[in-house]
Amino acid sequence: MNEIDKMKDEVEVEIKTPHPLLKIIIILGISFIVLLFCYMRFWSHNIITIKEYPIIEETLSSNWNGFKILHFSDIHFGSTITELDLEQIIEKINLTKADIVLFTGDLFDKNIILSDKNIDDLKKILAHIDANIKKIAICGDNDYLDMELYHDIMNSAGFQILENESTLIYQNGINPILIAGISSMQTQEYDIKKSINREEENIEYRILLSHEPIIIDEVLDENINLILSGHSLGGLIRLPGTNGILKKEYTNNYQIGFFQKNQTKLYVSNGLGSEKYPYRFFNSPSINLYRFYNY
């Protein structure tokens, strides 16, 4: 065998026997990708947290101190939320012993067709939500796919639906809090002034429920103290230093958490379900609890 043949054999041997460390790296890389996919697709949807925020308003009467509002949003039932998931969510909601429970829309998902059993289950499960004073809901853009059914389910569950209207909440005193709700901005039928205008002059605080968070840019002159919204789903996929990768329309940079413009505060729920893409990363489903204080 000449020198050239020996060199060919050596090259063939090197090609056929990759370094063991390379095999380990490839196996670990594939395992990491599989585990990451499983986490984003399955496990992350089951880590439901309760986020608690203090609402401090010195102008509020002392009788509102400790008043609790529970806010949840964007179930998108049937996407990643099942009957069992919803039952567990309701258990967490009831543990807060909230005075008011607020839902900011998207019970339905446009890609899911509900069966008769689904509808009956939703009525029964949502009816188990406890509130010391009242349960209130507005409509999300997906809920307009069948408004009659949405009203049927939510009313059966004891929710008052606000559609460009408001209600007054009293707590150990004569000066109420106003809670207003508007139609989804995507319907182009929302009416802010109609929802908040009341003849009462002794209203202490005004809360606006809007499915889409960008409403804050339109109400800065409307004497709204607090806006609660959802719709964004927190951008679903969040990486360090980002504000959510999968941004939906009517959210801009109001993806999750707290914002303030002038005297108007905005809290955006990152929701419970998912839409279109059934993945979450660094963005666990959550329920928001707000406690009021005047000090």
N, C-alpha and C positions, 0 to 999 in steps of 0.2 A: 504493500500500500504506500503510494507516494505521499508527500507532504500535503498536497492539495486535497486529497481524499480524507486525510486525517482532520483537516480544518473543517471540511463539510460535515463530518460526523460530529465534531464538537458543537457546531452551530445547531445541528438538529437536536442534540441532547439538551442544549440550553433552551430551546423553544418548547420542547416537550415536557420539561420539568420546571414550571414556574416556582418561584420562591415560596416556601410555606407561609411566610408573613403576609404575602400578597393575598393568598387564599383566605387568611383570617380577616384581613381588612375588607375583602369583598363580602364575606359572610356577615360580618358585623354591619357593614353598610346596608345590605339588603334587609337585615333584621331590624335595623333602626328605621328604615323607610316603612316597613310593614307595621311596626309598632306605632309609628307616628300617624300613619293612616288610620289605624284602629282607634287611636286616641281621638283624633279629629272627628272621625265618623261616628263612634259609639260612646266611648267613655266620657268625653267632654260634655255631652248633652245630659249626663246624669249627675253632674256636679252642680247642683242648684244652690246658690248662695242667697242670703238675705243681706242686702246692703243698707245700713242705717245712716241717715243724715239728720243732723239737727237743723231746724229752720229757726233762726234767731231774728225776731222782729220786735224791736223795743216799743213800737207803737201798739202792739197787741195788748189786750187786756190780760190780766193775770189769770183769768178763768180759762184761758187757752193753754196754759202751761202744761206740758205733758200730753197734749192732744196728739193722737197718732193717726196717720194716714198711711194705708198700705196701697202700693201702686204696682200693678203687674201689667204686662203687655205682650202682644205678638205670640200667641199660642201656636198659630198655624197648625191646627189639630190634624194629625195624620201624617205630617211630614216627619218630624222626629219625636213628637209628643203623642203617646198612646193614652188609653183610658187609665192604665196603671200609673203612668207618669203623672197624669193630671191629678189623680187621687193623692199622690205623694206631695205634689205642689200645694194642694189645698190644705193638707196637714200642716205644712210649713206656714202657710198664710194664717191659719187659725191659731198657731202658737203665738203670734204677735198680739193677739187680742186688740186689734185695731178698732178705732172709733168709726172710721170711714174706709171702705175698700173701693178702689178706683181701677177700672180696666180701660186702657187706651187703645183698644182695637186690634183687629186681625185675629179673631177667633178662627176664621176659616183660612184655607189655603187654596189658591186658584187651581192648583194641580191635583187636588184631592176631591173625590166625590164621596160624600157622606152617606152611609147606609142608614136605614131606619134605626138600627141598633145604636149606631154612633150618635144619632140625634137624641135618642132616649137617654143614653149614658151621659151625654153632655148636660142635659137638663138636670139629671139627678146629681151629678158630681158638682156642678157649679152651684147648685142649691145648697150644698153643705158649707159654702163659704160663710163664715160668721163676721158680722160687723155690729158694733154696739149701736150705731145710729143708722147708717144707710150704705147701700151698695150702688155704685153709679158706673155707667159705661158709656163710651162713645164708639163710633164705627171706624174701622180701618178700611183702607182701600179694597182689601180682599172681601170684606164683609158685604160690600155693595153688590157682590155677585148674586146674593140672594138675601135681600134686606128683610123680606117677610119671615124667612126662616131664622135669621139672626135675631130679630125682635122676639120671635116666638121662644127661642132658646133662652135668651137673656131675661126676658120678662118672667118666664117660668122659673128661672133661677133666682128671682127676686131683685133683679137689677133695674134701676131706672136709667133709661137711655136718653142722653142729652143730644139733641140734633139742632144746633144753633139756638140753644136755650140755656137756662140756668136754674139753679135751685139754691135755697138758703139753708145753712146749717147753724143750729143754735147749740150753745154749750154753757149751761149755768149762767146765763146772762141774757141781756136784751139785744146786744149787738152781734149780728150774725157774720159768718163767713159766706161769701158767694162762690159757688162752684159752677163754672160755665163750660159747656162743651160745644165744639163746632164740628161740622161735617168734614170729612177728609178733604184736604186741599186739592187732591187729584180729581175730585168731582167738579171742582170749580163752582160749587154751590155753597161754600162756607161763608158765613156772615158773622163777622166778629162783633160788630156793633149790636146786632140783634141779640146775640148770645149774652152780652154783658150788661146791656142797658136795663136798669131796674129803677123803679120810682123810689125805693127805700133810700134814705139818706144816711142811715146809721151803719152801713156795711163797713166792717173793720178790715177786711182782707179779701182780695180777689184772686181766685185760682182759675186758670184756663186749662182745659184738657184739649189737646190737639194731637192727632195721630202723628202728624209730621212736625219735626222740631223747627223747621225754618220759619214757622209762624212767628217766632220771636222778632224777626226783622220787620214785621208788619204791625206790631202792637206796642211799640215803644211809647206811643203817645196815648195809650188807652187806659192807663192807670191799672195795669195788671201787675200784681205782686209776684205771682208764681205761675210757671207753665210746666205741666207734666206731659211728656210725650214718649213715643216709642219709634216704631217703623224702621229705624236704622239697623237693628239687630247687632249693634256694636261693630258693624263692618265684618262680622263673622270671623274673619282671619285677621288677627292682630299680631304684629311683630314689634319688638322693642323699638321705640322711636317713631312708630307709625300710628295713624289715627283710624285704622281699619282699612283693609285692602279692598273689600267688596262694597263700595259705597253705593247706596241706593239713591234714586232721585228724591228730591225734596228733603235732603239731609245736609248737604254741604259738608262743613266740618263739624257739625253737631252730631257726633257719632255716639258718644257715651259719656255719662257723668254730668258734671255741673258746669254751667255757663252763666254769665251775667252781663247784661247790657243795660246801662243806666241803672234804674232801680228794679228792673225785671229780672228775676232769677229763672233759670231753665234747668230742669233735670231730665235727662234722656235715659230711658230704660234700654238695656241691651237685649231685652226680651227673653222668651223662654224657648221658642221653637226655632225653626230655620225656614228659609224660602229659597227654592231653586237649587241652592248648593247645600247639601246636608252636612256641613262641616263647621266646626268651631275650633279656634286655636287661641290660647291666651285670652279667652272671652267666654267664660262660663255663663250659662243661663242664670238670671238673677231676678229677685223680687226686691223692690225698694220700700223701705220703711222710713217715714219722715216724722220727727217729733218736734212740736212747736214749743218755743220758749220766748219770753219777752225780756230775757236778761243774758 
